[in-house]
Amino acid sequence: MRHETATAGRRSARSSHDNPGDGGLNFDLSDEQAMLRDLVQRFGADRYDAAKRLAYLREPRGFADANWAMLAETGLLAFALPEEAGGFGGSPVDIITVMEALGRFVAVEPVLPALILSAGLVAAAGTQEQKDALLPAITGGEAIVALALFETQARFGLDRLRTRVTGGRISGVKQMVLGGGHADRFIVAARAGDGAPLTLHLVEAGAPGVSIDPYRLVDGSHAADVRFADTPAEQMAGGEADLAGVMDQARLAVSAELLGLMEMMFAATLDYLKTRQQFGQPLGSFQALQHRMADCYARLELSRSQLYRAAGAGADGRAAAIIGAKAYIAQSAVHIGEESVQLHGGIGTTEELLVGQAFKRVMALVTLLGDVDHDMDAYRTMTTKAAREDQARA
């Protein structure tokens, strides 16, 4: 099965579907991409329901080691990496295909932090020696690398980071490091001083001066605050430009997972309204509820269009398209989640239903890498700048 998945992925990476910006994006998946999506969906169908998901979250690392090992065995952990790094290609189409499928069954596996962010950054910014040492271990399910980026005063920006690196040693505090409590290594963003360029460094989790304060987010996933006190670090080859590119991929992945969560909550709510009886007839027969579901459906389809537009954007406008799509999709996901919980009644607020668990996952994702206000401000800044540049060239 691993050979089948890996072969499909590598053919997928060479597909004409994966050339966004060159005449637009073909919204029909290639056969290989459809195979990749179907493999993820079968994984979820075989291993997920509301009770099983809660059991996975109670595991020490917040996910089942056996499931992670199985994904590694099939080769799926390499889907987000370029071919030269041993992956499937890591195109926007590959990323949104897999992440949307994961969202449909509210997956707990750390695909976003461990693969999209950390493995993606190793591939983009690591030295050849670092890539050779880390990428096979990550995609083989043997190692977890966590990105230590955000700080209290910096919010979602990078220009106010206070973590300092001097003589190959790092000092500073990073917040909300996803998967930080069980990471083997950290990728730490730091500067040599105010105004100095941002640099990236690898730090062993057990290195001197590292202290980790783990906790759980609202959806049950793991994060940690990590303090570095004169900790030895190994510098990576890349810097802020590589980080910006990986962050764009991560925002696209978040948007796709949110779309999958929206699809799941909408479908479950529609089914409930068709079967739940009130006053001798299905709830779905009441016009007011039909209007609310129609509004949710419109938001769902508009979100899908925004996601496809972002995935198909050319290089010049890709960052703006992605962050704008994330802002819209996040707002829509919260709305559909609130409607789904309310229309289910009291049981919708419990974890007995996957809808309630999915809404918690939505609330964790919508503020990740930037909340709606931050993303909208960034989108306005980017589009205004692009418009002025166009005028200047004209």
C-alpha positions as CSV (number, residue, x, y, z in Angstrom):
1,M,0.0,0.0,0.0
2,R,2.9,2.3,0.7
3,H,4.3,1.8,-2.8
4,E,0.8,2.5,-4.2
5,T,0.4,5.8,-2.3
6,A,4.0,7.0,-3.0
7,T,3.7,6.3,-6.7
8,A,0.3,8.0,-6.9
9,G,1.7,11.0,-5.0
10,R,4.7,11.5,-7.2
11,R,2.6,11.2,-10.4
12,S,0.3,13.7,-8.8
13,A,3.1,16.2,-8.3
14,R,3.7,16.2,-12.1
15,S,0.1,16.6,-13.0
16,S,-1.1,19.6,-15.0
17,H,-3.6,20.1,-12.2
18,D,-0.7,21.4,-10.1
19,N,0.3,24.5,-12.1
20,P,-1.8,27.3,-10.5
21,G,-1.4,30.5,-12.2
22,D,-0.5,29.0,-15.5
23,G,-3.9,29.5,-17.2
24,G,-5.8,28.8,-14.0
25,L,-6.5,25.8,-11.8
26,N,-8.3,22.8,-13.0
27,F,-10.8,22.1,-10.3
28,D,-11.1,18.4,-11.3
29,L,-8.6,16.2,-9.4
30,S,-6.3,14.0,-11.4
31,D,-6.7,10.3,-10.9
32,E,-3.7,10.2,-8.6
33,Q,-5.0,13.1,-6.5
34,A,-8.4,11.4,-6.2
35,M,-6.6,8.2,-5.0
36,L,-4.7,10.3,-2.4
37,R,-8.0,11.7,-1.2
38,D,-9.7,8.3,-1.1
39,L,-6.9,6.8,1.0
40,V,-7.3,9.6,3.6
41,Q,-11.1,9.1,3.6
42,R,-10.7,5.3,4.1
43,F,-8.4,6.0,7.0
44,G,-11.0,8.1,8.6
45,A,-13.9,5.8,7.9
46,D,-12.1,2.9,9.4
47,R,-10.8,4.6,12.5
48,Y,-13.0,7.5,13.5
49,D,-16.2,8.2,15.3
50,A,-17.0,10.5,18.2
51,A,-16.0,8.0,20.9
52,K,-12.8,6.9,19.2
53,R,-11.7,10.5,18.6
54,L,-12.1,11.3,22.3
55,A,-10.1,8.1,23.1
56,Y,-7.3,9.3,20.8
57,L,-7.2,12.7,22.5
58,R,-6.6,11.0,25.9
59,E,-3.4,9.3,24.6
60,P,-0.2,10.8,26.0
61,R,0.6,12.7,22.8
62,G,-3.1,13.5,21.9
63,F,-3.2,11.0,19.0
64,A,-2.8,7.3,18.6
65,D,0.7,6.2,17.9
66,A,-0.6,3.2,15.9
67,N,-2.5,5.5,13.6
68,W,0.5,7.8,13.0
69,A,2.6,4.7,12.3
70,M,0.0,3.5,9.8
71,L,0.0,6.8,8.0
72,A,3.8,6.7,7.8
73,E,3.7,3.1,6.5
74,T,1.3,4.1,3.7
75,G,3.6,7.0,2.8
76,L,1.0,9.7,3.4
77,L,3.2,11.6,5.8
78,A,5.2,12.7,2.8
79,F,2.3,14.3,0.9
80,A,3.3,17.9,1.7
81,L,7.0,17.7,0.8
82,P,8.5,18.4,-2.6
83,E,9.8,15.5,-4.7
84,E,13.5,16.5,-4.2
85,A,12.9,16.1,-0.4
86,G,11.4,12.6,-0.8
87,G,7.7,13.8,-0.9
88,F,4.8,13.7,-3.3
89,G,5.2,17.3,-4.5
90,G,3.6,19.4,-1.9
91,S,1.5,21.4,-4.4
92,P,-1.4,23.6,-3.3
93,V,-3.8,21.0,-4.8
94,D,-2.2,18.1,-2.8
95,I,-2.4,20.1,0.4
96,I,-6.0,21.2,0.2
97,T,-7.1,17.7,-1.0
98,V,-5.6,16.0,2.0
99,M,-6.4,18.6,4.6
100,E,-10.1,18.9,3.5
101,A,-10.4,15.1,3.8
102,L,-8.9,15.2,7.3
103,G,-11.3,17.9,8.3
104,R,-14.3,15.8,7.4
105,F,-13.7,13.3,10.2
106,V,-12.1,15.8,12.6
107,A,-8.7,14.1,12.6
108,V,-6.4,14.5,15.6
109,E,-3.2,13.5,14.0
110,P,-0.6,16.4,14.0
111,V,-0.5,16.9,10.3
112,L,-0.5,20.7,10.4
113,P,2.2,21.3,13.0
114,A,4.5,18.3,12.2
115,L,4.2,18.0,8.4
116,I,3.0,21.3,6.9
117,L,4.9,23.6,9.3
118,S,7.9,21.8,10.6
119,A,8.8,19.3,7.9
120,G,7.9,21.9,5.3
121,L,10.4,24.3,7.0
122,V,13.1,21.7,7.2
123,A,12.7,21.1,3.4
124,A,12.6,24.8,2.6
125,A,15.3,26.2,5.0
126,G,17.4,23.3,6.2
127,T,20.9,22.5,5.1
128,Q,21.3,19.3,3.0
129,E,22.7,17.6,6.1
130,Q,19.7,18.7,8.2
131,K,17.3,17.5,5.5
132,D,19.0,14.1,5.2
133,A,18.9,13.6,9.0
134,L,15.4,14.9,9.7
135,L,13.0,14.4,6.8
136,P,13.1,10.6,6.6
137,A,12.6,10.4,10.4
138,I,9.6,12.8,10.2
139,T,7.9,11.2,7.3
140,G,8.7,7.8,8.8
141,G,6.7,8.7,11.9
142,E,9.9,8.4,14.0
143,A,10.4,12.0,15.0
144,I,8.3,15.1,15.8
145,V,9.7,18.6,15.1
146,A,7.8,21.6,16.4
147,L,7.9,25.2,15.2
148,A,8.6,27.6,18.1
149,L,7.6,31.0,16.5
150,F,5.1,33.1,18.4
151,E,5.7,35.4,21.3
152,T,3.3,37.4,23.6
153,Q,4.3,40.9,22.5
154,A,4.7,39.9,18.8
155,R,1.1,38.6,18.4
156,F,1.0,37.2,14.9
157,G,3.8,39.4,13.5
158,L,7.5,38.6,13.1
159,D,8.9,42.1,13.4
160,R,8.6,42.2,17.2
161,L,10.2,38.9,18.1
162,R,12.5,39.2,21.1
163,T,14.1,35.8,21.1
164,R,17.8,36.4,20.7
165,V,20.7,34.3,19.3
166,T,24.3,35.0,20.2
167,G,27.2,32.8,19.4
168,G,25.1,29.8,18.5
169,R,23.0,30.1,21.8
170,I,19.3,31.1,22.0
171,S,17.4,32.8,24.8
172,G,13.7,33.7,24.8
173,V,10.2,32.4,25.4
174,K,7.9,31.0,22.7
175,Q,4.2,30.6,23.2
176,M,1.7,28.1,21.8
177,V,4.2,25.8,20.2
178,L,1.9,23.2,18.6
179,G,3.0,19.7,19.7
180,G,5.8,21.3,21.8
181,G,5.2,19.0,24.8
182,H,6.2,15.8,22.9
183,A,8.6,17.3,20.2
184,D,12.1,15.8,19.7
185,R,13.4,19.1,18.3
186,F,12.3,22.7,17.8
187,I,12.7,25.0,14.9
188,V,13.2,28.4,16.7
189,A,12.9,31.8,15.0
190,A,15.3,34.4,16.5
191,R,17.4,37.5,15.8
192,A,20.9,38.5,16.7
193,G,19.5,41.9,17.7
194,D,17.0,44.6,16.9
195,G,16.8,45.2,13.2
196,A,18.8,42.0,12.5
197,P,17.5,39.5,9.9
198,L,15.3,36.7,11.2
199,T,17.2,33.4,11.4
200,L,16.0,29.8,12.0
201,H,17.7,27.3,14.3
202,L,17.3,23.7,15.3
203,V,17.3,23.0,19.1
204,E,17.1,19.6,20.8
205,A,14.2,19.3,23.1
206,G,16.5,17.9,25.8
207,A,19.2,20.5,25.4
208,P,20.5,22.5,28.4
209,G,18.3,25.6,29.2
210,V,15.1,24.2,27.6
211,S,12.0,24.2,29.8
212,I,8.6,23.2,28.5
213,D,5.2,24.0,29.9
214,P,2.6,21.8,28.1
215,Y,-1.1,22.3,28.0
216,R,-4.2,21.5,25.8
217,L,-6.1,23.8,23.5
218,V,-9.9,24.1,23.4
219,D,-10.1,21.2,20.9
220,G,-8.0,18.9,23.0
221,S,-4.8,19.1,20.9
222,H,-1.4,19.7,22.5
223,A,0.6,22.9,22.7
224,A,3.3,24.3,25.0
225,D,5.1,27.4,26.1
226,V,8.9,26.8,25.7
227,R,11.7,28.8,27.3
228,F,15.2,28.8,26.0
229,A,18.0,30.0,28.4
230,D,21.4,30.2,26.7
231,T,20.5,27.0,24.8
232,P,22.8,25.6,22.1
233,A,21.3,25.8,18.7
234,E,22.2,24.8,15.1
235,Q,21.5,27.4,12.5
236,M,19.5,26.5,9.4
237,A,20.4,27.7,5.9
238,G,17.2,29.7,5.2
239,G,15.4,32.6,6.9
240,E,12.4,34.8,6.9
241,A,11.5,34.3,3.2
242,D,11.4,30.5,3.6
243,L,9.3,31.0,6.7
244,A,6.9,33.2,4.9
245,G,6.4,30.6,2.2
246,V,5.7,27.8,4.6
247,M,3.3,30.0,6.6
248,D,1.3,30.6,3.4
249,Q,1.1,26.8,2.9
250,A,0.0,26.4,6.5
251,R,-2.7,29.1,6.1
252,L,-3.9,27.3,3.0
253,A,-3.9,24.0,4.9
254,V,-5.9,25.6,7.8
255,S,-8.5,26.9,5.3
256,A,-8.9,23.5,3.7
257,E,-9.3,21.7,7.1
258,L,-11.9,24.3,8.1
259,L,-13.8,23.6,4.8
260,G,-13.8,19.9,5.6
261,L,-15.1,20.6,9.1
262,M,-17.8,22.8,7.7
263,E,-18.8,20.1,5.3
264,M,-19.0,17.6,8.2
265,M,-21.1,19.9,10.5
266,F,-23.4,20.9,7.7
267,A,-24.1,17.3,6.5
268,A,-24.7,16.1,10.1
269,T,-27.1,19.0,10.8
270,L,-29.0,18.5,7.6
271,D,-29.4,14.8,8.4
272,Y,-30.6,15.6,11.9
273,L,-33.2,18.1,10.7
274,K,-34.5,15.5,8.3
275,T,-35.0,12.8,11.0
276,R,-35.7,14.7,14.2
277,Q,-39.5,15.0,14.7
278,Q,-41.2,18.0,16.4
279,F,-45.0,18.7,16.4
280,G,-45.5,15.5,14.3
281,Q,-43.2,16.5,11.4
282,P,-39.4,16.7,10.7
283,L,-37.6,19.9,11.9
284,G,-36.4,20.3,8.4
285,S,-40.0,21.0,7.2
286,F,-40.0,24.4,9.0
287,Q,-39.3,27.2,6.7
288,A,-37.3,29.3,9.1
289,L,-34.8,26.4,9.6
290,Q,-34.7,25.9,5.9
291,H,-33.6,29.5,5.4
292,R,-30.9,29.1,8.0
293,M,-29.6,26.0,6.3
294,A,-29.7,27.6,2.9
295,D,-27.5,30.4,4.3
296,C,-25.1,27.9,5.7
297,Y,-24.9,26.1,2.3
298,A,-24.2,29.4,0.5
299,R,-21.4,30.2,3.0
300,L,-20.0,26.7,2.5
301,E,-19.9,26.9,-1.3
302,L,-18.5,30.5,-1.2
303,S,-15.8,29.2,1.1
304,R,-15.0,26.4,-1.3
305,S,-14.6,29.0,-4.1
306,Q,-12.3,31.1,-2.0
307,L,-10.1,28.1,-1.2
308,Y,-9.9,27.1,-4.9
309,R,-9.1,30.7,-5.8
310,A,-6.3,30.8,-3.3
311,A,-4.9,27.5,-4.3
312,G,-4.9,28.6,-8.0
313,A,-3.5,32.1,-7.5
314,G,-0.3,33.1,-9.3
315,A,2.9,33.8,-7.5
316,D,2.4,37.6,-7.4
317,G,-1.0,37.5,-5.6
318,R,-0.8,34.1,-3.8
319,A,0.0,35.4,-0.3
320,A,-2.9,37.9,-0.4
321,A,-5.3,35.4,-1.9
322,I,-4.5,32.8,0.8
323,I,-4.7,35.2,3.8
324,G,-8.0,36.7,2.4
325,A,-9.5,33.2,1.9
326,K,-8.5,32.2,5.4
327,A,-10.3,35.3,6.9
328,Y,-13.5,34.6,5.0
329,I,-13.5,30.8,5.6
330,A,-12.8,31.3,9.3
331,Q,-15.8,33.6,9.6
332,S,-18.0,31.2,7.7
333,A,-16.8,28.2,9.7
334,V,-17.7,29.9,13.0
335,H,-21.1,30.7,11.7
336,I,-21.8,27.2,10.5
337,G,-20.5,25.7,13.7
338,E,-22.7,28.0,15.8
339,E,-25.8,27.1,13.7
340,S,-25.0,23.4,13.8
341,V,-24.7,23.3,17.5
342,Q,-27.8,25.4,18.1
343,L,-29.9,23.4,15.6
344,H,-28.9,20.2,17.4
345,G,-30.2,21.6,20.6
346,G,-28.6,20.8,24.0
347,I,-26.9,17.6,22.7
348,G,-25.0,19.8,20.2
349,T,-23.0,21.3,23.0
350,T,-21.7,17.9,24.2
351,E,-18.9,15.8,23.0
352,E,-21.2,12.9,22.5
353,L,-21.7,14.1,18.9
354,L,-18.9,14.8,16.5
355,V,-20.5,18.1,15.7
356,G,-19.6,19.5,19.1
357,Q,-16.0,18.2,18.8
358,A,-15.7,19.7,15.3
359,F,-16.8,23.1,16.5
360,K,-14.1,23.1,19.1
361,R,-11.6,22.2,16.4
362,V,-12.9,25.2,14.4
363,M,-12.4,27.5,17.3
364,A,-8.8,26.4,17.7
365,L,-8.1,26.8,14.0
366,V,-9.7,30.3,13.4
367,T,-7.1,32.1,15.5
368,L,-4.1,30.0,14.4
369,L,-1.4,31.9,12.5
370,G,-3.6,35.0,12.7
371,D,-7.2,35.8,13.8
372,V,-9.8,37.3,11.4
373,D,-8.9,40.9,12.2
374,H,-5.2,40.3,11.7
375,D,-5.8,38.5,8.4
376,M,-8.2,41.1,7.1
377,D,-5.7,43.9,7.9
378,A,-3.0,42.0,6.2
379,Y,-5.2,41.4,3.1
380,R,-6.0,45.1,2.8
381,T,-2.4,46.0,3.2
382,M,-1.3,43.5,0.5
383,T,-4.0,44.4,-2.0
384,T,-3.5,48.2,-1.5
385,K,0.2,47.8,-2.1
386,A,-0.3,45.7,-5.2
387,A,-2.8,48.3,-6.6
388,R,-0.3,51.1,-6.1
389,E,2.5,49.1,-7.7
390,D,0.2,48.5,-10.7
391,Q,-0.6,52.2,-11.0
392,A,3.1,53.0,-10.8
393,R,3.9,50.6,-13.6
394,A,1.1,52.0,-15.7
